[in-house]
Amino acid sequence: MKLIHPKKATLLNSLALILIGISGYLIKSSPTALIPVVLVFYYFYVIIFMTRTTKL
């Protein structure tokens, strides 16, 4: 059984949450559907920043 690398799994989950949030906003026109999208962008930024820094 081959597992997905954690970074790739995080990126896939982030993309899925972004798509679900945007589609929820487009269907219901409710700005609260964009809250997960904003949080995922923040989380995505943190993951990219953390992987680029050197390890101690």
N, CA, C and O atoms as CSV, one atom per row, in Angstrom:
chain,resi,resn,atom,element,x,y,z
A,1,MET,N,N,0.851,-1.181,0.000
A,1,MET,CA,C,0.000,0.000,0.000
A,1,MET,C,C,0.891,1.237,0.000
A,1,MET,O,O,1.743,1.400,0.873
A,2,LYS,N,N,0.690,2.087,-0.966
A,2,LYS,CA,C,1.516,3.278,-1.100
A,2,LYS,C,C,0.760,4.479,-0.535
A,2,LYS,O,O,-0.376,4.748,-0.925
A,3,LEU,N,N,1.396,5.188,0.375
A,3,LEU,CA,C,0.785,6.346,1.006
A,3,LEU,C,C,1.210,7.632,0.315
A,3,LEU,O,O,2.272,7.702,-0.303
A,4,ILE,N,N,0.366,8.641,0.430
A,4,ILE,CA,C,0.659,9.946,-0.140
A,4,ILE,C,C,1.562,10.720,0.823
A,4,ILE,O,O,1.392,10.642,2.039
A,5,HIS,N,N,2.505,11.453,0.281
A,5,HIS,CA,C,3.379,12.305,1.090
A,5,HIS,C,C,2.514,13.336,1.814
A,5,HIS,O,O,1.570,13.856,1.218
A,6,PRO,N,N,2.804,13.650,3.085
A,6,PRO,CA,C,1.960,14.581,3.854
A,6,PRO,C,C,1.777,15.948,3.203
A,6,PRO,O,O,0.694,16.528,3.286
A,7,LYS,N,N,2.813,16.469,2.562
A,7,LYS,CA,C,2.686,17.773,1.908
A,7,LYS,C,C,1.684,17.705,0.754
A,7,LYS,O,O,0.862,18.607,0.590
A,8,LYS,N,N,1.751,16.653,-0.031
A,8,LYS,CA,C,0.832,16.490,-1.155
A,8,LYS,C,C,-0.598,16.272,-0.651
A,8,LYS,O,O,-1.547,16.789,-1.241
A,9,ALA,N,N,-0.754,15.517,0.427
A,9,ALA,CA,C,-2.087,15.298,0.993
A,9,ALA,C,C,-2.677,16.602,1.512
A,9,ALA,O,O,-3.875,16.841,1.358
A,10,THR,N,N,-1.862,17.439,2.120
A,10,THR,CA,C,-2.324,18.734,2.609
A,10,THR,C,C,-2.756,19.627,1.450
A,10,THR,O,O,-3.777,20.310,1.533
A,11,LEU,N,N,-1.990,19.621,0.387
A,11,LEU,CA,C,-2.345,20.428,-0.782
A,11,LEU,C,C,-3.655,19.950,-1.414
A,11,LEU,O,O,-4.479,20.770,-1.820
A,12,LEU,N,N,-3.850,18.648,-1.498
A,12,LEU,CA,C,-5.092,18.117,-2.056
A,12,LEU,C,C,-6.296,18.468,-1.176
A,12,LEU,O,O,-7.357,18.838,-1.680
A,13,ASN,N,N,-6.120,18.349,0.141
A,13,ASN,CA,C,-7.197,18.706,1.057
A,13,ASN,C,C,-7.510,20.197,0.979
A,13,ASN,O,O,-8.675,20.593,1.019
A,14,SER,N,N,-6.485,21.013,0.871
A,14,SER,CA,C,-6.692,22.453,0.756
A,14,SER,C,C,-7.459,22.795,-0.511
A,14,SER,O,O,-8.389,23.600,-0.488
A,15,LEU,N,N,-7.067,22.186,-1.600
A,15,LEU,CA,C,-7.752,22.433,-2.868
A,15,LEU,C,C,-9.216,22.011,-2.796
A,15,LEU,O,O,-10.093,22.716,-3.294
A,16,ALA,N,N,-9.478,20.867,-2.181
A,16,ALA,CA,C,-10.861,20.395,-2.044
A,16,ALA,C,C,-11.686,21.362,-1.197
A,16,ALA,O,O,-12.823,21.676,-1.551
A,17,LEU,N,N,-11.132,21.833,-0.094
A,17,LEU,CA,C,-11.873,22.769,0.760
A,17,LEU,C,C,-12.115,24.104,0.062
A,17,LEU,O,O,-13.167,24.717,0.243
A,18,ILE,N,N,-11.158,24.552,-0.725
A,18,ILE,CA,C,-11.338,25.803,-1.471
A,18,ILE,C,C,-12.466,25.645,-2.486
A,18,ILE,O,O,-13.332,26.513,-2.594
A,19,LEU,N,N,-12.456,24.541,-3.231
A,19,LEU,CA,C,-13.498,24.317,-4.233
A,19,LEU,C,C,-14.874,24.179,-3.603
A,19,LEU,O,O,-15.851,24.707,-4.133
A,20,ILE,N,N,-14.965,23.480,-2.483
A,20,ILE,CA,C,-16.252,23.313,-1.792
A,20,ILE,C,C,-16.743,24.651,-1.258
A,20,ILE,O,O,-17.931,24.957,-1.365
A,21,GLY,N,N,-15.851,25.452,-0.686
A,21,GLY,CA,C,-16.247,26.753,-0.150
A,21,GLY,C,C,-16.714,27.710,-1.231
A,21,GLY,O,O,-17.716,28.406,-1.063
A,22,ILE,N,N,-15.992,27.743,-2.338
A,22,ILE,CA,C,-16.377,28.645,-3.433
A,22,ILE,C,C,-17.689,28.186,-4.067
A,22,ILE,O,O,-18.540,29.011,-4.398
A,23,SER,N,N,-17.853,26.883,-4.235
A,23,SER,CA,C,-19.115,26.407,-4.810
A,23,SER,C,C,-20.279,26.677,-3.859
A,23,SER,O,O,-21.377,26.997,-4.313
A,24,GLY,N,N,-20.062,26.556,-2.562
A,24,GLY,CA,C,-21.109,26.895,-1.599
A,24,GLY,C,C,-21.470,28.366,-1.651
A,24,GLY,O,O,-22.639,28.728,-1.523
A,25,TYR,N,N,-20.478,29.206,-1.839
A,25,TYR,CA,C,-20.740,30.641,-1.958
A,25,TYR,C,C,-21.526,30.945,-3.234
A,25,TYR,O,O,-22.460,31.747,-3.215
A,26,LEU,N,N,-21.148,30.310,-4.333
A,26,LEU,CA,C,-21.836,30.559,-5.598
A,26,LEU,C,C,-23.277,30.042,-5.583
A,26,LEU,O,O,-24.157,30.628,-6.212
A,27,ILE,N,N,-23.511,28.953,-4.870
A,27,ILE,CA,C,-24.869,28.385,-4.820
A,27,ILE,C,C,-25.767,29.195,-3.893
A,27,ILE,O,O,-26.893,29.523,-4.266
A,28,LYS,N,N,-25.296,29.520,-2.700
A,28,LYS,CA,C,-26.125,30.192,-1.697
A,28,LYS,C,C,-25.903,31.692,-1.599
A,28,LYS,O,O,-26.713,32.382,-0.981
A,29,SER,N,N,-24.849,32.214,-2.176
A,29,SER,CA,C,-24.484,33.639,-2.095
A,29,SER,C,C,-24.354,34.121,-0.649
A,29,SER,O,O,-24.690,35.259,-0.320
A,30,SER,N,N,-23.865,33.234,0.188
A,30,SER,CA,C,-23.675,33.566,1.593
A,30,SER,C,C,-22.189,33.778,1.860
A,30,SER,O,O,-21.374,32.902,1.567
A,31,PRO,N,N,-21.832,34.936,2.415
A,31,PRO,CA,C,-20.405,35.186,2.654
A,31,PRO,C,C,-19.790,34.277,3.720
A,31,PRO,O,O,-18.567,34.157,3.791
A,32,THR,N,N,-20.614,33.639,4.542
A,32,THR,CA,C,-20.055,32.737,5.549
A,32,THR,C,C,-19.449,31.488,4.912
A,32,THR,O,O,-18.645,30.804,5.546
A,33,ALA,N,N,-19.819,31.184,3.680
A,33,ALA,CA,C,-19.223,30.042,2.990
A,33,ALA,C,C,-17.772,30.314,2.626
A,33,ALA,O,O,-17.030,29.383,2.311
A,34,LEU,N,N,-17.358,31.571,2.664
A,34,LEU,CA,C,-15.976,31.914,2.320
A,34,LEU,C,C,-15.029,31.839,3.514
A,34,LEU,O,O,-13.815,31.951,3.340
A,35,ILE,N,N,-15.556,31.654,4.715
A,35,ILE,CA,C,-14.702,31.559,5.905
A,35,ILE,C,C,-13.722,30.389,5.783
A,35,ILE,O,O,-12.531,30.585,6.025
A,36,PRO,N,N,-14.170,29.177,5.419
A,36,PRO,CA,C,-13.193,28.090,5.261
A,36,PRO,C,C,-12.173,28.364,4.159
A,36,PRO,O,O,-11.024,27.934,4.261
A,37,VAL,N,N,-12.576,29.067,3.120
A,37,VAL,CA,C,-11.654,29.377,2.029
A,37,VAL,C,C,-10.524,30.272,2.538
A,37,VAL,O,O,-9.357,30.043,2.220
A,38,VAL,N,N,-10.865,31.275,3.316
A,38,VAL,CA,C,-9.852,32.174,3.870
A,38,VAL,C,C,-8.926,31.418,4.816
A,38,VAL,O,O,-7.711,31.613,4.787
A,39,LEU,N,N,-9.496,30.558,5.650
A,39,LEU,CA,C,-8.669,29.786,6.583
A,39,LEU,C,C,-7.760,28.810,5.857
A,39,LEU,O,O,-6.623,28.591,6.275
A,40,VAL,N,N,-8.248,28.226,4.779
A,40,VAL,CA,C,-7.425,27.291,4.014
A,40,VAL,C,C,-6.281,28.022,3.318
A,40,VAL,O,O,-5.168,27.500,3.250
A,41,PHE,N,N,-6.538,29.230,2.797
A,41,PHE,CA,C,-5.446,29.999,2.196
A,41,PHE,C,C,-4.375,30.322,3.239
A,41,PHE,O,O,-3.182,30.270,2.942
A,42,TYR,N,N,-4.800,30.654,4.455
A,42,TYR,CA,C,-3.838,30.911,5.522
A,42,TYR,C,C,-3.057,29.637,5.846
A,42,TYR,O,O,-1.834,29.676,5.985
A,43,TYR,N,N,-3.747,28.529,5.965
A,43,TYR,CA,C,-3.114,27.249,6.270
A,43,TYR,C,C,-2.142,26.852,5.153
A,43,TYR,O,O,-1.039,26.376,5.419
A,44,PHE,N,N,-2.565,27.052,3.910
A,44,PHE,CA,C,-1.733,26.752,2.744
A,44,PHE,C,C,-0.459,27.585,2.779
A,44,PHE,O,O,0.627,27.074,2.504
A,45,TYR,N,N,-0.584,28.857,3.115
A,45,TYR,CA,C,0.578,29.744,3.212
A,45,TYR,C,C,1.532,29.261,4.304
A,45,TYR,O,O,2.746,29.242,4.100
A,46,VAL,N,N,1.003,28.878,5.440
A,46,VAL,CA,C,1.837,28.400,6.544
A,46,VAL,C,C,2.574,27.131,6.143
A,46,VAL,O,O,3.760,26.989,6.441
A,47,ILE,N,N,1.901,26.214,5.479
A,47,ILE,CA,C,2.541,24.967,5.058
A,47,ILE,C,C,3.689,25.257,4.092
A,47,ILE,O,O,4.766,24.677,4.226
A,48,ILE,N,N,3.475,26.135,3.134
A,48,ILE,CA,C,4.534,26.465,2.176
A,48,ILE,C,C,5.693,27.149,2.890
A,48,ILE,O,O,6.853,26.841,2.616
A,49,PHE,N,N,5.397,28.069,3.802
A,49,PHE,CA,C,6.456,28.769,4.523
A,49,PHE,C,C,7.240,27.801,5.401
A,49,PHE,O,O,8.465,27.889,5.484
A,50,MET,N,N,6.544,26.885,6.052
A,50,MET,CA,C,7.220,25.946,6.955
A,50,MET,C,C,8.108,24.960,6.190
A,50,MET,O,O,9.142,24.536,6.705
A,51,THR,N,N,7.718,24.595,4.975
A,51,THR,CA,C,8.541,23.640,4.229
A,51,THR,C,C,9.770,24.303,3.615
A,51,THR,O,O,10.745,23.619,3.304
A,52,ARG,N,N,9.737,25.613,3.438
A,52,ARG,CA,C,10.878,26.309,2.845
A,52,ARG,C,C,11.935,26.720,3.879
A,52,ARG,O,O,13.077,26.999,3.514
A,53,THR,N,N,11.571,26.758,5.145
A,53,THR,CA,C,12.533,27.150,6.166
A,53,THR,C,C,13.471,25.974,6.474
A,53,THR,O,O,13.114,24.813,6.274
A,54,THR,N,N,14.639,26.287,6.951
A,54,THR,CA,C,15.582,25.244,7.287
A,54,THR,C,C,15.196,24.619,8.626
A,54,THR,O,O,14.655,25.274,9.517
A,55,LYS,N,N,15.487,23.363,8.724
A,55,LYS,CA,C,15.185,22.636,9.958
A,55,LYS,C,C,16.339,22.806,10.938
A,55,LYS,O,O,17.499,22.882,10.535
A,56,LEU,N,N,16.015,22.867,12.218
A,56,LEU,CA,C,17.065,22.998,13.229
A,56,LEU,C,C,17.638,21.661,13.596
A,56,LEU,O,O,18.536,21.583,14.435
